[in-house]
Amino acid sequence: MKIRKYLPAIGISYLLFFVLAFVTGLYSPLGVIVKFQFGISMGAAQLGTLANFLAYAFMGIPAGIMLKRYGYKMSGLTASAVGIIGIGLLLLSGQLESLWLYYLGAFVSGLSMCMLNAVINPLLNNIGGGGNKGNQLIQLGGSLNSLAATFGPFILGLLMGRTVRNAPAGEHPHFMISDANPVFFIIIGIFAVAILVILFSNIPEPEHISSNKKALDELLLRNNAHSCFSFRHFVLGAVAIFLYTGIEVSIANTTNVYLTHEVGVKPHIAGLIVSIYWFMMFVGRLAGGYLGSRFSSSDMLSFTSMAAMILLLIVIFTPEKITLEVGRYSLGNIPVNVMFIVLTGLFTSVMWGAIFNMAVEGLGKYTPMASGVFMMMVCGGGIIPVLQALFADLVGCRASFWLLFVCLAYLLFYASSGYKNVNRNIPVD
């Protein structure tokens, strides 16, 4: 397949890859804003993240059916249109000062993110003709994904910093969802451009399915005696993906709230620090791409899980009074344990690929269904942060990292023995 022929489709896919991570990363600093604006608990502030990721559980299978029934172009157009609606609801929630409208906007934008995930990855793989070239296109998009996650908290933190500077002397700054309006308008504009480009671009389509029922039957393999759930290593891997996405998002969200709420760091500085965590994930993914062919997935997951667990232990037990002196940049004193929090990004960055690789090993014809289930399990990125936030309301942010420590311990178990396929007697051809 000639890639030059599909350069516009590749370009808009990369732009949507960027937007996907950017929008998902917004709910960390937005959680800080709604906590201050509405005077709610940490747990309630993380419900936006929960709503965004819970959408994956609702949309995972329907997104797969849509892709099989209508193809890449129609699915991409629909995902972009839903994205405009979701971000529009967030924008409206700021104008009306409505917390429930904010939650609804987070859920609707999550539906869009799920659909985009379901479209972009197979589209790029198809354009690349599969194999190494298809994987290369996806990996490049994944790098942009990490960069977007780096910029999101930082940019919104700068907007919050403007609110701090404009606050009257002696008064606590009153953060508002509307502080993020410039970001919302930019995202809506990008979605609008995406719709135009997709509409007029030449996009290679997969083989269409004649009916929704047939697409659903194929996706769920209804007429088979077995399914992906018949494989022990896949079921354990699905749980691992659920926990992993929760770990990745929880670290960013809790760090942001910890710095602004418990330590008293200025919002734009907190946003910068969280951005460094996402940048560490970008660096980790680049390193993982280079080392991936040299180490097995199980060894890679074992090492990264143990390293992240050690770093979290340092975070939990390091006293807050030990600080990093960064006063020459007028940033204030940052607890040194925050440095170890952001370093976890180096190791969490490569976990998704390792878990997915081990979980689908040997599934054969059950792999498409397994991929759909994995997309649904991304909802862990919303559930685990809420659980940690509720835990933090009781014991404090630093102690709440014990929850993530336990999740990492499960990943270590999966890497050591849980990944082994003990159901090789099931036919997969």
N, C-alpha and C positions, 0 to 999 in steps of 0.2 A: 504494500500500500504506500503510495507516495505521500509523505508527510507534508510537503510544501502545499499540496492541494488543500490541506485542512488547517493551515496556519491560523486563520481567524478563529476556528473552533478551538484550537489549542490555546490561543491567547485568551479567549473569554473563559475557558475552563480554568486557566491559571488565575485569572482575576477573581473568579468565583471561589476558587480554593482559598485565596487571600481573604475574601469577604466572609467565608464560612468560619474560619478561625477567629477573625476580627469580631464578628457578632457574638460568637460563643464566649470569647474572652471578656466581653463587655459586662457580663453579669457579676464578675468579681468586684470591680469598682462601683457598679450600680447597686450592689448589695450594701455597700457602705453608705451610699447616698440615701437609699430608702430607709435604712436604719435611723439615720439622723432626721430625715424629713418627717417620717411618721412615728418616730419614737418607739420602734418595735424591737423585739429581741433579736439576737443573732440568728436563731432558728428561723424566725419569720422572714428575716432579711434574705435568707438563702432560698426561699421558696421560688424566687425568680429563676434561679439556677435549676431547681427541681423541675419547674414547669417546662423550661427549655429542653432538658434532657428527657423528661417523661414523654415528650412528644415522639421520641425515637421508638418507645415501646408501642405507641399507637400507630406510627406511620411506617415502621420497618417493612412489614409484609405488604401493605397497600402500595408502598413505593416500588417494591419489586414487581408487583402485578402491573402497575402503571408502565414501568419500563418495558416489560415484556409485551404489553398490549399496544402501547402507543409509540414506543421508541424513544431515542435520546432527545430529539428536537422538542417534541411536545412535552416530555417530562421536564426538560430544562426550562421551557417557557413557563410551565405551571409552577415549578419551584421558585423561579424568580418573581412571578406575580404574587405568590403567597408570601415571599420574603418582603415585598413592598407593603403588603397588608400588615404583616407582623410588626415591622419597624414603624409603620404608620400608627399602629395602636400604642406602641411605646411613646411615640411623639405626642399622641393625644393624651396619654396618661399624665404626661408632664404638664400639659396645658390645663387639664381638669383636676390635677393633683389627686388622682385616683389610684390607690394601691392595687385594687382588684383589676383595673384596666391594665396596669403594669404587668401583673401576673398573666393576664390573657395574652398580651402582646408577646411575652416571653414564650408562651406555649405555641402560639401561631408561628413565630419566627423559628422555633424549634422544628416544627413540621417542615418548614422550608429547608432548614439545614439538613434534615434527614433525607429529603428528596434529592438535594444537591449531592450529598455523599453517595447516594445510590446511582446517580447519573455520571458524575465526573470521573470516578475511578475506572469503571468499565469502558467509558468513552475514550479516555486517553489510552487505555490498554488496547482497545480496538484500533485506534488510529495508528498506534505503534506496531500493529500486527502481532501483538502478544510478545512472549519471550523477553529477551533482554531489553529491546527497544521500548516495548510497552511498559516494562517495569521502570525504565529510565525516565520516561515521561511522567509517570506517577510519582517517582521519588523526587523529581524536580518540583512538582506541584506540592508535595509534602513539605519541602523546605520552605516554600512560600507560605504555607500554612503556619509553620512555626514562627516565621518572621511577623506575620499578621498578629499572632497571639502575643508577640513581644511588644508591638506598637499599641495595641488596644488599651491596656491598663495605663500605659504612660500618657497617651493623649488625653484620656478621660481624667487622669490625675491632674494634668495641666489645667483643664477646664475647671476642675474643683479648686485648684490653687488660685485661680482668678477670683472665685467666690470668696476665698479666704482673704485675699488682698483687698477686696472691695467691702469687706465687713467693717462696720464702725468700730473704732478703737474700744476695746474692753468688752465687746460683744462676741458671742460664739457665732461662727459663720453658719448660715442657714442653707444647707445644701438642698438642691432641688433636682428632680429628674430632668427638668427643662435645661439644666446646665449642659446636658449632653446633646441638645438640639442640633448643634453644628455637625456632630458625628452622625446623627440620625439622617439628616438631609443628604450628607455625602453618600451614605449607604443606599438610600433610596435612589439617588442618582445613578449609582453603579448598577443597581438592579435594572433600572430603566435602560441603560446602555446595553446591558447583557441581553435584555429582551430583543432589542433591535438587531444586535449582532447575530444572536441565535436564529432569529427569524429569517435573516438574509444570507446565512452561512451555509455552505455545503457540509453536511454532517453525515458520516457513514452510519447507517442504521443496522441494528441487529435484526435477525429474522423475526418477523412479527407473529404473534399468536392470534388466532382467529376470534377468540372470545375471552372474556374475563374469567369465566368458569374454567376454561382449559388452562389459562395462565395460572390460576390458583391451584388447580389440580397438579400441574407440573411442579410448581414451587413447593408445594407441601408433600408431593409424592404420595398422594392419597391411596393409590392402588398398589402400594408396596407393603410387604410384610414388615419391613424395617424402615427406620429413618435415622437421621443423624443422632437422635436421642438414644439410639440403640448402642452407641459407642460411649463407653465410660470416659475415655480420655477427652472426648468432645464436651460432654456434660460438665466435667471438671474445668475444662478450658473456658466454657461459657461463663461459669462462675468467676473464673480468673479475670476475664475481660470486664465483667461487671465491676469487680473490685478495682481493677487497674484504672479504669476511666474515673472512678470515684477518687482514687488516690491522686491522680494527675490534677483534677480540678480542685479538690479539697486543699491541696497544698497552696495553690494560688489564692483561693478565696479566704482561707483562714489566715494566711500571712497578711493579706490586705487589712482585714478587720483587726488582727492582733496589733499591727503597727499603729493604726489610726485610733483604735478604741482603748487598748490597754497601755501602749507605750506612749501615745500622744504625738506620733510622727505626723508631719503635715501630709495631706492627701497626695500632693503631687510627688513627694518623695516616696511615699508608700507605693504609688503607681510605678515609679521608676524601679523600685526594688523588685516588685512582682514581674515587671518586664524583663528584668535580668534573669529571673527564673525561666521564663519562656525562651529567652535567648540561650540559656544553658541547654534547653531541650533541642534547640536548633543545632547547637554545636554537637550535642550527643547524637543526633540523628545523622549528621555528616560523618562522625566517627563510626557510628554503627553501620552505615552503608559501606564504609571501607573495610571494617573488620568482620562484617557479616559472613563473608565467604571463608574466613579463617577459623571461626569458632562455631560450634553447634548452637542451635537455639536454646537448648536446655542449659548449656554452660553459660551462655550470655544472660539468660534470665536469672540463673542462680547467683551469678556474680553481682548483677545490678540490684537484685533484691536485697542481698546481704549488705551491699554498700549503702543503699538507701536506709536500711534499718539502723545501721551504725550511725549515720548522719542524724536520723531522728532521735536516737538516744542522746546524742550530743546536744541537740536542740532542747530536749526536755530537761536535761540535768545541768545545763550551763546557766548560771545565775544571770539575771537581766542586768545586774549592775556592772557586769563586764561589757564594755561598749567599744565600738569602733569610733575613733575620733575623726570626723570628717568636717569639722567646723570651718576649715578654710574655704569650703564651698557653700557655707551657710546652710548646711543640711541638718545640723544638730547631731546628737549622739544616737547612734543606732546600735541596739544590742548585738553583740557578736554572734549570738546563736542564729540570727537571721542569715548570716553568711552561709551557714550550714544548711538552712532551709532551701536557699536558692540553688545550692550545689546539687540537691537531689534531682534537679532537672536533667543533669548529665546522665543519670541512670534511669529515670522513669521514661526518658525519651524513646528508648529502643524496645520497651516491653511489649507494646502492642504487636509489632511484627513478629516477635519471638513467640508470643502466646498464640497468635493466629496460625502461624506456621505449624506449631506442634498440634494444635487442636484439630486442624483439618487434615492432618497427615493420614493417608490411607482411607479417606472417606469416599473417594471416587464419585459416583453419580449423586451422592448425598451432599456434595460440597455446596451447590447453589442454595439449598435449604439452610445449610450451616451458616453461610454468609448472611442470609436474612436474619437468622437468629442472633448472630453477632451484632448486627445493626440494632436490633431491639435491645440487646444487653448494654448498649451505650448509655441507657438510662441510668446506669450506676453513677455516671458523672453528675447526676442531679440528686440522687438519693443519698449517697455517702456524704457529700458536703452538708446536707441538712442534718444528718445524724451527728456529724462531728460538731456542727454549730449548736445543736441541742445539748450535746455533751459539754461543749465549751461554756454554755450558759451556766452549767452546774459546777465545773471544775476549773474553768479558765482555758484560754486558748492553747497555752503550751502543753498542759496536761492532756488536752484533747487529742494530741498527736499520737497517743497510745492507740487510738482506734486505727489509724493508718499503719501503725507498727504491726498490729494484728493482721491487717489486710496483706501487708508485705510478707508476713510469715506464711500465709496461705500460698502466695505466689512462689515462695521458696519451696514449699511442699510440692507444688505442681511441677516445678522445674526439676525436682529431684526424682520423683516417682509418678506423680499424677498424670504426666503426659504420655505414659506408655500405653500403646494400643493393645488391650487384652481381649479384643473382639475381632480377631483376624479371621474367624470362621464365617463372618457375615459377608455374603457376596456383594461387591460394589461395582461390578461392570454393568 
